[in-house]
Amino acid sequence: IKPSVRVLLAYLAYAITIYAVQASMDSNLLVRDEQSSMHFLGGFVSFLMVFRLHQCQERFQGGVESTAEFFSSLQNIVDAVCGHIRHAEPVADASDGAEAGHRSEVEDYATVACVHVLRLVLAVAAGLKYHCRIAEAALTGGKIQNVPLVLFDLFR
């Protein structure tokens, strides 16, 4: 049972108990309410709703900031790796075929390394996006919407 349902059931049990005690008393004493308790209860519930809404807004903004930080970190990884991989230094005398072949081989390895890093970073980003869609569908109790779009993200 959810905590909110427990609280509701506890309050319902309390209200029924108070009513039963009041009904079983032989006196004609009635509980008088001068609208102040309902005013207090309404104000209290309004405060709780505003507090809860503020808490939800803070969590949402925290999620947005964390997501932006995550994707910024992925971009920094790509920039750092591709920016710091050394490509072959230009050779002053390129008449020697062995040095030109070596330079071409180093450039090929550097390009392959950059492509692999970029491929893996894109896979992590798509995986997070796919995970968020699955989590949202699970939390809302619904099915995953736009299945072709999800499959496109998954296989991209």
N, C-alpha and C positions, 0 to 999 in steps of 0.2 A: 504494500500500500504506500502510495506517495505521501510525503510529509504533509503536504497541504490537505490531503484527504483526511489524514489522522487528526489534524487540528480541527477541521470542520466537524468530524465525528465527535471529537471531545467537546466542542462547543454545543453541538446538538444534544449530547447526553447531559451536559450541564443545564441547558435550557429546559429539557424535559424533566429533569430532577427538580428544578426550582418550581416549575409548574405543578408537578405532582405534590410537592410539599405544600405549596400555597393552596391547592385544591383540597388537600386532606385536612387542613386546619379548620377548626370549627368557627373561628372568629370571622367576622366580616371585614377584616383588615385587608385592604387592597394595596398593592404597590402603586404609589402615585408617581407618575412621570410628568414632569413639567416641560417636556421637550428639550431639556438640557442634555439628557443622556444621549438622545438621538443626534443632537447637534455635535456632541463630543465624538460619538461613534463615526459620524460622517466625516468630521475633520480628521480623525485618526486614520480612517481608511483612505482618504484623499492623500494624506501624508505618506502612507505606505505605498500607494500607487506611484506617486511622484518619485519617491526614493527608489523603487524598483525600476522605474523607467530610466532614471539617471544611471543606475547600475548597469542596465542593459546597454545604454548608449556608451558608457565607458568601455564595456567589454567589446562592443562592436568596433569602436575606434582603436582599441588595443589590437584587435585582429587585423584591421586595415593597416595599422603601422607595422605589425609583425610581418604581414605579407609583403608590404613594400620593402621592408628591410631584407627579407629573404631574397626577393628578386634582384634587389640592388647588390646583394652579396654574390649572387650568381653572375651578374654582369661584371663585378669586380674580379671574380675568378677568371672569367674569359679574358678580360683586359690584361690581367697580370700574366697569365700563361702565354697568351699570344703576343703580348708586348715584350716579354722577356726571353722568349725562345730565340736563341741566336741563329740568325741565318748566316750563310757563308759570307765571309769577308771577301770583298773584291780583290782579286789577285792582280798585282801590278803587271806581271808578265803572263798573260793568258795564252801564250803560244804553246805551253806544255799541255798536252791533252789530258795527262793524269790529274793535274790540279783542277782543270775545268770539270773533269768527271767527278772528282771529289766534292767540288763546290755544288754541283748539281745534285749529288747524292745527299748532302747535308741539307740543302734546300728542300729536297723531297721529304726527308725525315721531319723537318720543322713544319712543313705544310701538313703532313699526316698527323703530327702531334696536335696541331691547332684544330684540325678537323675533328679528331677524336674528343678533345676537350669540349669543343662546341657541341658535338653530338651528345655527349654525356650530360652536359648542363641542360640542353633542351629536353632530354629524357627526364631529368629530375624535375624540371619546371612543369612538364606535361603530367608527370606522375602526381605532383602536388595538386594540380588543377583537377585531375581525375579523382583523387582522394577526397577533395573538398566536395565535389558533386555527389559522390557516394555517401559521404557523411551527412550532407544536407538531406538527401533522400531518406536516409535511415532515421534522422532526427525528426523529420516531419511526418514520418510514417507513410510516405508515398512511394511511388515508383520513380526511377530515374527518368527525368524528362529529356526530350531531345536525344534519344538513343543514337541516331545517326551522327549527331555532333559529338557525343561522347566517344563513339567508336572512331570517329575521325581524329579526335585528340589522342586516343590510345594508340592508334597505328601510325600516327604522324611521328 
